[in-house]
């Protein structure tokens, strides 16, 4: 099991729809054998540049412990989900202060 940081930006929608998208990825990670150590919702922020006609997005960050196959599936599903504007999955360096805060 490895530690990862999964950050994604959801299109601005109704609060209930946004929560649904976030829960979808939470369930996906858990279904594939991963655990979410910490969920950090940054909220609605202005984007640095326009993406698909959107100027704002809802930022969410997961600190995850899982196998590489779990992150590959998460990446695949995020790419085909229309509500996700951008996403990034990185392996957390165990010596980084951010990774220690998540534990």
MONORWO-V135300 format. One line per field, one symbol per residue. ss: DSSP state (H for helix, E for strand, - for the rest). Layout:
# MONORWO-V135300
ss: ???
This chain:
# MONORWO-V135300
ss: -EEEEEEEEEE---HHHHHHHHHHHHHHHHH---EEEEEEEEEEEEEEEEE--EEEEEEEEEEEEE-HHHHHHHHHHHHH---EEEEEEEE-----HHHHHH-
